[in-house]
Amino acid sequence: MRVRPPWVSLLLLAAARVSAQSDAEVSDPMDLQVHGFVSQGFLVTTDNNYLAESESGSFEFTEVGINFTKPLGQDFRVGLQLFARDLGPAGNYRVNPDWFYLDYRYRDWFGFRAGRVKLPFGLYNEVNDIDAARVPVLLPQSTYPIGNRDYLLAQTGGEVYGYFKLDRAGAFDYRLYGGTIYVVAEQNSNTPYRITRVNIPYVAGGRLMYETPLEGLRAGASLQRISMDLDLAFDSAAWMPLQMAGMLPDDFNGDVAVDLPVVLWMGSIEYAAHDLQLAVEYGRWYVKAESDVPALFPDVEQHSERMYGLVAYRFSEWFVPSFYYSLLFPDTSDRTGRDKRQQDFALTTRFDLTEHWLIKLELHYLNGTAALASNLNDNRPQRRLTRDWLLFLAKTTAYF
């Protein structure tokens, strides 16, 4: 039986301890595997509130999870993870099933999962909930935005997967999936409307990874399409002037429906061997918003560009530093101005104090304000926020 490679090769032991989807964990076919983690972080910025009220320093950076997996014979497995977090205005310690699945592996080249299954997007989307399986506190936010975690971590539906060996030419690892995503809409106080309903009729996509004959070197591509429908309820102060001007019908009551198709793609290259990890990813995300009341909610079509490069090196069993450069352009048709880009230079030091306890320190220099939320910054527009700023994070995680 093939043992699948870990999501982050440099951190094989840590990932195997906390990842409930790693085949290497199962020693007895009937063992119940139980793993959990508790993380507490702190973040502070020199300017601009980011993710939380960070200018004054914030401890609203907590993650708690516990997962269970149970083999049901040689080829079947079931799993479940419960997760809660608090990150500024998001989460508020709501306990949700992060993922759950029934997994049947017929052969190495074909298997099937059903349930709420992690999305195989890019190199590291599947470790967004496993702090011990990566070096950075925050994965590059241009590619793995933590604010969109509920939309990007997992989908409810089915997935087929497989692994093909090519002898000396390497191997291919494929995953194809389809289903939906259930989310609780987070309200934004900076908008003149409330989101009353979020419906995702379907999400579909796949990832193909090629493992080259060179040890530790792999490359691949990910593609995902999401169909999303939103119902918005606008405040009367926003629409009544338009109604009085004859731009809206007399019976309009403030309700707007928005169709929001999204297409994401990503190209990935990683080298992870001999204590060294190198990774580069580049992608584009396409969003088109079509409203049934364009006078109040205009139609929008936007392409964003996202990329990063990362290097990490394990100097010892207890010390691993990393550095990455991340770049985000929310709209490729307009790259001028501080609100049209965000560059992120991030340096992390990871200390594994014991087999089950780690501490991370991370410093970011950021240029640009494209990823900042106006509602966390006194409703000031992004173009009026400080262009150059620093972010410091400290995080400790205990896991078993």
C-alpha positions as CSV (number, residue, x, y, z in Angstrom):
1,M,0.0,0.0,0.0
2,R,1.3,3.4,-0.9
3,V,1.8,5.9,1.9
4,R,0.9,9.4,0.6
5,P,3.5,12.1,1.0
6,P,2.7,14.7,3.8
7,W,1.4,18.1,2.9
8,V,4.6,19.7,4.1
9,S,7.6,17.4,3.6
10,L,9.9,19.2,6.1
11,L,7.4,18.7,8.9
12,L,6.5,15.1,8.3
13,L,6.5,14.1,12.0
14,A,4.4,17.0,13.1
15,A,1.9,16.7,10.3
16,A,1.5,13.0,10.8
17,R,0.6,13.5,14.5
18,V,-2.1,16.1,13.8
19,S,-3.4,15.3,10.4
20,A,-6.3,12.9,10.6
21,Q,-6.0,12.2,6.8
22,S,-2.5,10.8,6.8
23,D,-2.3,7.1,6.0
24,A,0.9,6.8,8.1
25,E,-1.0,7.2,11.3
26,V,-2.8,3.8,11.1
27,S,-0.9,0.9,12.8
28,D,-3.8,-1.3,13.8
29,P,-6.6,-1.5,11.2
30,M,-9.3,-1.0,13.9
31,D,-7.6,1.7,16.0
32,L,-9.6,4.9,16.7
33,Q,-7.3,7.8,16.1
34,V,-7.9,10.9,18.2
35,H,-5.9,14.2,17.8
36,G,-6.4,17.7,18.9
37,F,-4.8,21.1,19.2
38,V,-5.2,24.4,21.1
39,S,-3.6,27.6,19.7
40,Q,-3.4,31.1,21.2
41,G,-1.9,34.0,19.3
42,F,-1.3,37.7,19.6
43,L,-1.0,40.2,16.9
44,V,-0.1,43.9,16.8
45,T,0.4,46.4,14.0
46,T,2.2,49.8,13.9
47,D,-0.7,51.2,11.7
48,N,-4.0,49.9,10.3
49,N,-6.1,47.3,12.0
50,Y,-5.6,43.9,10.4
51,L,-7.8,40.9,11.1
52,A,-8.6,42.3,14.5
53,E,-8.2,45.5,16.5
54,S,-4.5,45.1,16.1
55,E,-3.2,48.6,16.5
56,S,-3.7,48.3,20.2
57,G,-2.6,44.7,20.2
58,S,-5.1,41.8,20.2
59,F,-5.4,38.3,21.7
60,E,-8.4,37.6,19.5
61,F,-6.5,34.9,17.7
62,T,-7.5,31.5,19.1
63,E,-8.0,28.1,17.4
64,V,-9.3,24.9,19.0
65,G,-9.9,21.6,17.3
66,I,-10.3,17.9,17.9
67,N,-10.5,15.2,15.3
68,F,-11.3,11.5,15.1
69,T,-10.6,8.9,12.5
70,K,-11.7,5.2,12.5
71,P,-10.7,2.5,10.0
72,L,-13.6,0.2,9.1
73,G,-11.5,-2.5,7.6
74,Q,-8.7,-2.4,5.1
75,D,-10.2,0.0,2.6
76,F,-12.7,2.1,4.5
77,R,-12.2,5.0,6.9
78,V,-14.4,7.6,8.5
79,G,-13.2,10.9,10.0
80,L,-14.5,14.1,11.7
81,Q,-13.0,17.3,13.0
82,L,-14.7,19.8,15.3
83,F,-13.2,23.3,15.2
84,A,-13.8,26.7,16.8
85,R,-11.9,29.9,16.4
86,D,-11.9,33.6,17.3
87,L,-10.2,36.0,14.9
88,G,-11.3,39.6,15.5
89,P,-14.9,39.8,14.4
90,A,-14.9,36.3,12.8
91,G,-15.6,33.0,14.4
92,N,-16.5,34.0,18.0
93,Y,-15.9,30.5,19.2
94,R,-18.7,28.9,17.2
95,V,-18.1,25.1,17.1
96,N,-18.5,23.7,13.6
97,P,-17.6,20.4,11.9
98,D,-14.5,21.5,10.0
99,W,-14.5,18.3,7.9
100,F,-16.0,14.8,8.0
101,Y,-15.8,12.0,5.5
102,L,-16.2,8.4,4.5
103,D,-13.2,7.3,2.5
104,Y,-13.0,4.2,0.3
105,R,-9.7,3.3,-1.4
106,Y,-10.1,0.6,-4.1
107,R,-6.6,0.8,-5.4
108,D,-3.8,3.4,-5.4
109,W,-5.0,4.7,-8.7
110,F,-8.7,5.2,-7.5
111,G,-10.4,6.1,-4.3
112,F,-13.6,8.0,-3.3
113,R,-14.5,10.3,-0.4
114,A,-17.9,11.6,0.5
115,G,-18.8,14.2,3.2
116,R,-17.3,17.6,4.0
117,V,-13.9,17.1,2.3
118,K,-10.9,19.4,2.3
119,L,-10.4,21.3,-0.9
120,P,-7.1,20.4,-2.7
121,F,-6.2,23.9,-3.8
122,G,-2.6,24.8,-4.3
123,L,0.1,23.3,-2.1
124,Y,-1.0,24.1,1.4
125,N,-4.7,24.8,1.5
126,E,-5.2,21.5,3.4
127,V,-3.0,22.6,6.3
128,N,-4.9,25.8,6.9
129,D,-6.3,24.1,10.1
130,I,-3.0,22.4,11.1
131,D,-0.6,25.0,12.6
132,A,1.9,22.3,13.5
133,A,2.2,21.2,9.9
134,R,3.7,24.4,8.5
135,V,6.3,27.0,9.5
136,P,4.5,30.4,9.0
137,V,1.8,31.6,11.4
138,L,-0.1,33.0,8.4
139,L,0.3,31.3,5.1
140,P,0.9,33.8,2.3
141,Q,-2.3,35.8,2.4
142,S,-2.4,36.6,-1.3
143,T,-3.0,32.9,-1.9
144,Y,-4.5,31.5,1.3
145,P,-6.5,34.4,2.9
146,I,-7.4,33.5,6.4
147,G,-10.5,35.7,6.2
148,N,-11.9,33.4,3.5
149,R,-11.3,30.2,5.4
150,D,-14.9,29.2,5.6
151,Y,-15.2,29.4,1.8
152,L,-11.9,27.8,0.9
153,L,-11.1,25.0,3.4
154,A,-13.7,22.3,2.5
155,Q,-16.7,21.4,0.4
156,T,-19.6,19.1,1.1
157,G,-20.0,16.5,-1.6
158,G,-17.8,13.9,-3.2
159,E,-14.2,13.5,-4.4
160,V,-12.3,10.9,-6.5
161,Y,-8.6,10.6,-6.1
162,G,-5.7,8.5,-7.2
163,Y,-2.0,8.0,-7.6
164,F,-0.2,6.7,-10.7
165,K,3.4,5.6,-10.6
166,L,5.4,6.2,-13.8
167,D,8.4,4.1,-12.8
168,R,11.5,6.2,-13.3
169,A,9.5,9.1,-14.7
170,G,7.9,10.0,-11.4
171,A,4.2,9.9,-10.5
172,F,0.9,11.7,-10.8
173,D,-1.5,12.5,-8.0
174,Y,-5.0,13.6,-9.0
175,R,-8.1,14.8,-7.1
176,L,-11.5,15.8,-8.6
177,Y,-14.4,17.0,-6.5
178,G,-17.9,18.5,-6.7
179,G,-20.4,19.6,-4.1
180,T,-21.4,22.7,-2.3
181,I,-20.3,24.9,0.6
182,Y,-22.4,25.9,3.6
183,V,-21.3,29.1,5.2
184,V,-22.6,31.6,7.8
185,A,-22.4,35.1,6.3
186,E,-20.3,37.5,8.3
187,Q,-21.9,40.9,8.3
188,N,-19.8,44.0,7.3
189,S,-20.8,47.1,9.1
190,N,-19.1,49.2,6.4
191,T,-21.8,48.4,3.8
192,P,-25.3,49.9,3.3
193,Y,-26.8,46.4,3.2
194,R,-27.2,43.2,5.2
195,I,-26.5,39.7,3.7
196,T,-29.7,37.8,4.4
197,R,-28.9,34.6,2.5
198,V,-25.8,32.9,1.0
199,N,-26.4,30.0,-1.3
200,I,-23.7,28.1,-3.2
201,P,-25.4,25.8,-5.7
202,Y,-22.2,24.1,-6.5
203,V,-18.4,24.1,-6.3
204,A,-16.3,21.9,-8.6
205,G,-12.7,21.6,-9.4
206,G,-9.6,19.5,-9.2
207,R,-5.8,19.4,-8.7
208,L,-3.2,17.5,-10.6
209,M,0.3,17.1,-9.1
210,Y,3.4,15.7,-10.8
211,E,6.1,14.2,-8.6
212,T,9.3,14.4,-10.6
213,P,12.1,11.9,-10.4
214,L,14.1,14.4,-8.4
215,E,13.5,13.7,-4.8
216,G,11.3,16.4,-3.2
217,L,10.4,18.2,-6.4
218,R,6.8,18.4,-7.4
219,A,4.7,20.7,-9.6
220,G,1.0,21.0,-10.3
221,A,-2.1,23.0,-11.1
222,S,-5.4,23.6,-9.3
223,L,-8.7,24.8,-10.8
224,Q,-11.9,25.6,-9.0
225,R,-15.3,27.1,-9.9
226,I,-17.8,28.3,-7.4
227,S,-21.4,29.4,-8.1
228,M,-22.7,31.7,-5.4
229,D,-26.1,33.5,-4.9
230,L,-26.5,36.4,-2.4
231,D,-29.7,38.1,-1.1
232,L,-29.0,41.6,0.2
233,A,-31.3,43.9,2.2
234,F,-30.3,47.6,1.7
235,D,-31.0,50.3,4.2
236,S,-33.7,52.7,3.1
237,A,-31.3,55.6,3.2
238,A,-29.4,54.0,0.3
239,W,-32.3,53.3,-2.0
240,M,-35.0,55.8,-1.3
241,P,-33.2,58.8,-3.0
242,L,-32.9,56.6,-6.2
243,Q,-36.5,55.6,-6.0
244,M,-37.5,59.3,-5.7
245,A,-35.4,60.1,-8.7
246,G,-37.3,57.4,-10.7
247,M,-34.3,55.0,-11.0
248,L,-36.1,52.3,-9.0
249,P,-39.7,51.0,-9.3
250,D,-42.3,52.3,-6.9
251,D,-42.7,48.9,-5.3
252,F,-39.0,48.3,-4.6
253,N,-38.4,47.3,-0.9
254,G,-34.6,47.2,-0.7
255,D,-34.1,43.5,-1.5
256,V,-31.4,42.8,-4.2
257,A,-30.3,39.4,-5.6
258,V,-26.7,39.0,-6.8
259,D,-25.4,36.1,-8.9
260,L,-21.6,35.6,-8.1
261,P,-19.7,33.1,-10.3
262,V,-16.1,32.7,-9.2
263,V,-13.2,30.9,-11.0
264,L,-9.9,30.3,-9.3
265,W,-6.7,28.7,-10.7
266,M,-3.2,28.2,-9.3
267,G,0.1,26.9,-10.6
268,S,2.4,25.4,-8.0
269,I,6.1,24.3,-7.6
270,E,7.7,22.9,-4.5
271,Y,11.0,21.4,-3.6
272,A,11.2,19.9,-0.1
273,A,14.1,17.6,0.8
274,H,17.3,17.6,2.9
275,D,15.9,20.1,5.4
276,L,15.2,22.7,2.7
277,Q,11.8,23.8,1.5
278,L,11.3,26.1,-1.5
279,A,7.8,26.9,-2.9
280,V,6.4,29.2,-5.6
281,E,2.8,29.7,-6.5
282,Y,1.0,32.0,-9.0
283,G,-2.7,32.3,-9.7
284,R,-5.6,34.4,-10.8
285,W,-9.1,34.6,-9.4
286,Y,-12.0,35.8,-11.5
287,V,-15.2,37.2,-9.9
288,K,-18.3,38.5,-11.7
289,A,-21.2,40.0,-9.8
290,E,-24.5,40.3,-11.6
291,S,-27.3,42.2,-9.8
292,D,-31.0,42.3,-10.5
293,V,-30.9,46.0,-9.4
294,P,-27.8,47.4,-11.1
295,A,-28.8,51.0,-10.2
296,L,-28.2,50.1,-6.6
297,F,-25.7,47.3,-6.8
298,P,-23.7,47.7,-10.1
299,D,-22.4,44.7,-12.0
300,V,-18.7,44.1,-11.4
301,E,-16.2,41.9,-13.3
302,Q,-12.7,41.6,-11.7
303,H,-9.5,39.6,-12.2
304,S,-7.1,39.4,-9.2
305,E,-3.5,38.3,-9.4
306,R,-1.8,36.4,-6.5
307,M,1.7,35.1,-6.1
308,Y,4.4,34.3,-3.5
309,G,7.8,32.7,-3.0
310,L,8.8,30.9,0.2
311,V,12.0,29.4,1.6
312,A,12.4,27.5,4.9
313,Y,15.3,25.6,6.4
314,R,15.4,23.2,9.3
315,F,18.6,24.0,11.2
316,S,17.7,21.5,14.0
317,E,14.8,19.4,15.3
318,W,13.6,22.4,17.4
319,F,14.4,25.5,15.1
320,V,13.0,26.2,11.7
321,P,13.0,29.8,10.2
322,S,11.2,30.7,7.0
323,F,10.8,33.8,4.7
324,Y,8.3,34.5,2.0
325,Y,7.4,37.4,-0.3
326,S,3.7,37.6,-1.2
327,L,2.0,40.0,-3.7
328,L,-1.6,40.7,-4.3
329,F,-3.3,42.8,-7.0
330,P,-7.1,42.7,-6.4
331,D,-7.8,44.1,-9.9
332,T,-5.4,43.5,-12.7
333,S,-6.9,46.3,-14.7
334,D,-5.8,48.9,-12.1
335,R,-2.5,48.4,-10.3
336,T,-1.9,52.1,-9.2
337,G,-2.4,53.3,-5.7
338,R,-1.8,51.9,-2.2
339,D,-5.3,50.3,-2.2
340,K,-4.7,48.4,-5.5
341,R,-1.8,46.2,-4.2
342,Q,-0.4,44.6,-1.1
343,Q,3.2,43.4,-0.9
344,D,4.1,41.3,2.2
345,F,7.6,40.4,3.4
346,A,7.3,37.8,6.2
347,L,10.0,36.3,8.4
348,T,9.0,33.5,10.8
349,T,10.9,31.6,13.5
350,R,9.4,28.3,14.7
351,F,10.6,26.7,18.0
352,D,9.5,23.1,18.8
353,L,9.9,23.2,22.5
354,T,8.7,19.6,23.1
355,E,7.2,16.9,21.0
356,H,3.7,18.4,21.4
357,W,4.3,22.1,22.0
358,L,5.6,24.9,19.7
359,I,6.0,28.6,19.6
360,K,6.2,30.9,16.5
361,L,7.3,34.5,16.1
362,E,6.5,36.3,12.9
363,L,7.2,39.8,11.5
364,H,5.6,41.2,8.4
365,Y,6.5,44.4,6.5
366,L,3.6,45.3,4.3
367,N,3.3,47.8,1.5
368,G,-0.2,48.6,0.3
369,T,-3.6,48.3,1.9
370,A,-5.6,46.1,-0.6
371,A,-6.3,43.4,2.0
372,L,-7.4,45.7,4.8
373,A,-11.0,45.8,5.9
374,S,-12.5,49.3,6.2
375,N,-14.9,48.3,8.9
376,L,-12.0,47.5,11.2
377,N,-10.4,50.9,10.4
378,D,-13.2,53.4,11.4
379,N,-14.8,52.9,8.0
380,R,-12.0,54.8,6.3
381,P,-11.5,53.7,2.6
382,Q,-8.4,51.7,1.8
383,R,-6.8,54.6,-0.1
384,R,-6.7,56.6,3.1
385,L,-5.0,54.0,5.3
386,T,-1.3,54.0,6.0
387,R,0.6,52.6,3.0
388,D,3.7,51.1,4.8
389,W,3.1,49.2,8.1
390,L,4.4,46.4,10.2
391,L,2.6,43.4,11.6
392,F,4.0,41.2,14.4
393,L,2.4,37.9,15.5
394,A,3.2,35.4,18.3
395,K,1.5,32.1,18.5
396,T,1.8,29.0,20.6
397,T,0.2,25.6,19.8
398,A,-0.2,22.5,21.9
399,Y,-1.2,19.3,20.0
400,F,-1.5,15.6,20.4
